[in-house]
Amino acid sequence: MEFFINSQKFDITLDGTETLQIIFDNLDKWCQDNDLVINSITINEQHLFYSINDKEADIFKNKDDIKRVDIEAISYFEYAYNSFIGIIDYVRRISLAEVTDSMNISDIIEGTNLIIDSIPRTTFLLGTALEKHDIMSDIKVLEARVERLKELDNTIEGSNFFRTDIQPFLKDTFLKTLLILLDDVEINLLISLSNNILETNALYRIGILKSFIEPLLNSIDDIVSCIQTGDDKSGFLKIEKFSKSIEILCTIISKSLNVYDLDFNDINYNEVGFLIFIDELNSNMNNIIEAFQNNDYVSVADILEYEVKDKISLLGDYIVIIERDIGLKIVSP
């Protein structure tokens, strides 16, 4: 029986007396001791579980039937991050939902109260201060409106109140505050991923970086939009966050390569070495800062849209190659 946690082989000694449940309990304890949460378990590359309990374990009457166990585990920080993304998605959906006179107000109330209760706990786990963006005042406003909605319940008046009072507040105020908080959350997540990179987690952390490419591309669109609409202050703040994200992301890559004695010059995509690529990206970012200092906002937008955006897409391609090379290093030490 072979065990893999986040694609890396996990050495475990069995004396043959352990039950399947005991084996998985020990694996779960190891993950908890390493600040990880089991996200999914795949047995024999075909049976997928999200937890192992006695009922699910009964599928395998004989431990010898299990040849391979693949466990996907995520950090507590990433678990909280996924929860926060879920909160944003829910708020966005109900803020844009089509309202009818027969809609179930009770479901809306239950879902919104769950969101209200979850935000302080989730942001605390993510190391983000609610006071920084004064979201607590927005939460209080939302609580008051939900209480009013509860009084109206499943009535035409309730549907109208949700449509005319709650939805605009969610879309125009609450969602915007959550998205500002998300900027802090993503930086904190990257900082968390950059700490304590070891052979047991380097491959997993490199794999996570791929999920940051799309948000970085979206950030470029947001910055360009701010500049084009004359909101230079917001644009500059977003560029600071964008630049910091790239810096930390490159730190994670560098540390992961060092763990496996891989050199930047050994990473190539379309015959361009990764070190050359990083130097070009840094040059682009320096040009952006210089243009901003000269109040040349047209150049800032042009560099971002026509040079940096392509490079961020290419960064995703380099990450895939780095992930592959680390994987080869693991199987062929």
C-alpha positions in Angstrom: 0.0 0.0 0.0 1.5 3.3 -1.1 0.5 6.7 0.2 0.9 10.1 -1.5 0.2 13.5 0.1 -0.1 16.3 -2.5 1.7 14.1 -5.0 4.7 13.3 -2.8 5.2 9.8 -1.5 4.6 9.5 2.2 6.6 6.8 4.0 4.5 4.9 6.5 5.3 1.6 8.3 2.5 -0.9 8.8 2.7 -4.0 10.9 -0.5 -5.5 9.4 -2.6 -5.2 12.5 -4.0 -1.7 11.8 -7.6 -1.2 10.6 -8.2 1.0 7.6 -9.8 3.6 9.9 -6.7 3.7 12.2 -4.5 4.2 9.1 -6.5 7.2 7.9 -6.8 8.6 11.5 -3.0 8.6 11.7 -2.7 10.3 8.3 -5.3 12.9 9.4 -3.3 13.5 12.6 -0.1 14.0 10.6 -1.8 16.5 8.4 -3.2 18.4 11.4 0.2 18.4 13.1 1.5 20.0 9.9 -1.3 22.6 9.7 -3.0 20.9 6.8 -6.7 19.9 6.3 -7.5 16.8 4.2 -9.5 18.0 1.1 -9.9 14.8 -0.7 -8.8 11.1 -0.7 -8.5 9.0 -3.9 -8.1 5.2 -3.5 -6.6 3.2 -6.3 -6.8 6.3 -8.6 -10.6 5.8 -9.0 -12.5 6.0 -5.7 -12.8 9.6 -4.5 -13.8 10.5 -1.0 -13.9 13.8 0.9 -13.5 12.1 4.3 -13.0 8.5 5.5 -15.5 7.1 7.9 -16.6 3.6 8.7 -19.3 3.5 6.1 -17.0 4.6 3.3 -14.2 2.3 4.5 -16.5 -0.7 4.2 -16.1 -0.5 0.4 -12.8 -2.0 1.0 -13.3 -5.2 3.0 -9.7 -6.2 2.6 -6.8 -3.8 3.1 -4.9 -5.7 0.5 -7.3 -4.4 -2.1 -5.9 -1.0 -1.6 -2.8 -0.4 -3.7 -2.5 3.4 -3.7 -3.9 6.2 -1.7 -3.6 9.8 -2.9 -4.4 12.6 -0.4 -4.9 16.2 -1.3 -4.4 18.4 1.7 -4.6 22.2 1.9 -3.3 24.5 4.6 -5.6 26.0 7.2 -4.9 29.4 5.6 -5.9 28.1 2.2 -9.0 26.5 3.6 -10.1 29.8 5.1 -9.2 31.5 1.8 -11.5 29.2 -0.1 -14.3 29.9 2.5 -13.8 33.7 1.9 -14.0 33.2 -1.9 -17.2 31.3 -1.3 -18.6 34.2 0.8 -17.8 36.6 -2.1 -19.4 34.3 -4.7 -22.6 34.0 -2.6 -22.9 37.8 -2.1 -22.3 38.4 -5.8 -25.0 35.8 -6.8 -27.7 37.1 -4.5 -26.9 40.7 -5.3 -27.6 39.9 -9.0 -30.4 37.3 -8.5 -33.7 37.8 -10.3 -36.3 38.6 -7.8 -39.9 37.4 -8.1 -42.9 37.9 -5.8 -42.8 34.2 -4.9 -39.1 33.9 -4.0 -38.2 32.1 -0.8 -37.2 34.9 1.5 -36.5 32.5 4.3 -33.6 30.9 2.3 -32.2 34.4 1.7 -32.3 35.3 5.4 -30.6 32.0 6.4 -27.9 32.3 3.8 -27.2 36.0 4.6 -27.0 35.4 8.3 -24.6 32.6 7.7 -22.4 35.0 5.7 -22.6 37.6 8.5 -21.5 35.1 11.0 -18.7 33.7 8.8 -16.9 36.9 7.8 -15.3 37.8 11.2 -14.2 34.2 11.8 -12.8 33.7 8.3 -11.0 37.0 8.1 -9.5 36.4 11.6 -8.0 33.1 10.3 -6.7 34.9 7.2 -4.9 37.5 9.4 -7.0 40.4 8.0 -8.2 43.2 10.2 -11.9 44.0 9.7 -11.3 47.5 11.2 -8.9 48.4 8.4 -11.7 48.7 5.9 -14.6 49.4 8.4 -16.5 46.4 7.2 -18.1 46.0 10.6 -20.3 49.0 10.0 -21.4 47.5 6.7 -22.2 44.2 8.5 -24.3 46.1 11.1 -26.2 47.8 8.3 -26.8 44.4 6.6 -27.9 42.8 9.9 -30.5 45.6 10.4 -31.9 45.1 6.9 -32.0 41.4 7.2 -34.0 41.8 10.5 -36.5 44.0 8.6 -36.7 41.4 5.9 -37.4 38.7 8.5 -40.4 40.7 9.7 -41.8 40.8 6.1 -40.9 37.2 5.5 -42.3 35.4 2.3 -44.5 38.3 1.2 -44.6 40.5 -1.8 -43.5 43.3 0.5 -40.5 41.1 1.5 -39.5 40.5 -2.2 -39.8 44.3 -2.9 -37.7 45.2 0.1 -35.0 42.7 -0.9 -35.0 44.1 -4.4 -35.0 47.8 -3.6 -33.0 47.9 -0.3 -30.8 44.8 0.2 -29.7 44.0 -3.3 -28.4 47.5 -4.1 -26.6 47.6 -0.8 -24.9 44.3 -1.5 -23.9 45.2 -5.0 -22.8 48.8 -4.5 -21.3 48.7 -1.0 -20.9 45.3 0.6 -19.4 43.4 -2.3 -17.0 46.2 -3.0 -15.7 46.1 0.6 -15.3 42.4 0.4 -13.3 42.7 -2.8 -11.0 45.2 -1.1 -10.5 42.8 1.8 -9.7 40.1 -0.8 -6.6 42.1 -1.8 -5.3 41.9 1.7 -6.3 38.2 2.0 -4.4 37.2 -1.2 -1.2 39.0 -0.1 -1.5 37.2 3.3 -2.0 33.9 1.6 1.1 34.3 -0.5 3.2 35.4 2.5 1.9 32.2 4.3 2.9 30.1 1.4 6.4 31.6 1.3 7.2 30.5 4.8 8.9 27.2 5.8 9.2 25.7 2.3 10.5 22.1 2.6 10.8 19.0 0.4 7.4 17.8 1.8 5.5 20.9 0.6 7.5 22.6 -2.2 5.7 20.8 -5.0 2.3 21.5 -3.5 3.0 25.2 -3.1 4.3 25.6 -6.6 1.1 24.0 -7.8 -1.0 26.5 -5.8 0.7 29.4 -7.6 -1.0 28.6 -10.8 -4.3 29.7 -9.2 -2.9 33.2 -8.7 -2.3 33.9 -12.4 -5.9 34.7 -13.2 -6.3 37.1 -10.2 -3.1 38.8 -11.3 -4.5 39.3 -14.8 -7.7 40.6 -13.4 -5.7 43.0 -11.3 -4.1 44.4 -14.4 -7.5 45.0 -15.9 -8.6 46.8 -12.7 -5.5 49.0 -12.6 -6.0 50.0 -16.2 -9.7 50.7 -15.6 -8.8 52.9 -12.6 -6.3 54.9 -14.7 -8.7 55.3 -17.6 -11.5 56.6 -15.3 -9.1 59.1 -13.6 -9.0 57.2 -10.2 -5.2 57.4 -10.0 -5.0 56.9 -6.3 -6.8 53.6 -6.4 -4.7 52.6 -9.4 -1.5 53.3 -7.5 -2.6 51.3 -4.5 -3.6 48.4 -6.7 -0.2 48.5 -8.4 1.6 48.3 -5.0 -0.4 45.2 -4.2 0.2 43.8 -7.7 4.0 44.4 -7.4 4.1 42.9 -3.9 2.2 39.8 -5.1 4.7 39.2 -7.9 7.6 39.7 -5.5 6.3 37.1 -3.0 5.4 34.7 -5.8 8.9 34.8 -7.2 10.3 34.3 -3.6 8.2 31.1 -3.3 9.5 29.9 -6.7 13.1 30.7 -5.7 12.8 28.9 -2.4 11.2 25.8 -4.0 13.9 25.6 -6.6 16.6 25.8 -3.9 15.0 23.0 -1.9 15.6 20.7 -4.9 18.9 22.2 -6.1 17.3 23.5 -9.3 18.7 26.6 -11.0 16.8 29.5 -12.6 18.9 29.0 -15.7 17.7 25.4 -16.0 14.1 26.5 -16.5 13.3 27.4 -20.1 10.1 28.1 -22.0 10.2 28.7 -25.8 14.0 28.9 -25.4 13.9 31.8 -23.0 15.5 31.1 -19.6 13.5 31.9 -16.5 16.1 34.3 -15.1 16.0 36.4 -18.3 12.2 36.3 -18.1 12.2 37.5 -14.5 14.7 40.3 -15.3 12.4 41.5 -18.1 9.4 41.5 -15.8 11.3 43.4 -13.1 12.3 46.0 -15.8 8.7 46.4 -16.8 7.6 47.0 -13.1 10.4 49.5 -12.6 9.3 51.4 -15.7 5.7 51.4 -14.4 6.8 52.9 -11.0 8.9 55.5 -12.9 6.0 56.4 -15.1 3.7 56.8 -12.1 6.2 59.1 -10.4 6.2 61.3 -13.6 2.4 61.3 -13.7 2.6 59.5 -17.0 -0.5 57.4 -16.5 -0.9 56.7 -20.2 2.5 54.9 -20.2 1.5 53.0 -17.0 -1.6 51.6 -18.6 0.2 50.8 -21.9 3.0 48.9 -20.2 0.6 46.9 -18.1 -1.8 46.1 -20.9 0.7 45.4 -23.7 3.8 44.1 -21.9 3.1 42.9 -18.4 -0.1 41.2 -19.1 1.5 38.8 -21.6 4.4 38.2 -19.2 2.0 37.2 -16.4 0.4 34.7 -18.7 3.8 33.4 -19.6 4.6 33.1 -15.8 1.9 30.5 -15.6 3.7 28.5 -18.3 7.0 28.7 -16.4 5.2 27.6 -13.2 3.9 24.5 -15.0 7.5 23.7 -16.2 8.9 24.2 -12.7 6.2 22.0 -11.2 7.2 19.3 -13.8 10.9 19.6 -13.0 10.4 19.3 -9.3 8.2 16.3 -9.8 10.9 14.7 -11.9 13.4 15.5 -9.2 11.2 13.8 -6.6 10.8 10.5 -8.5 14.4 10.5 -9.7 16.4 11.9 -6.8 
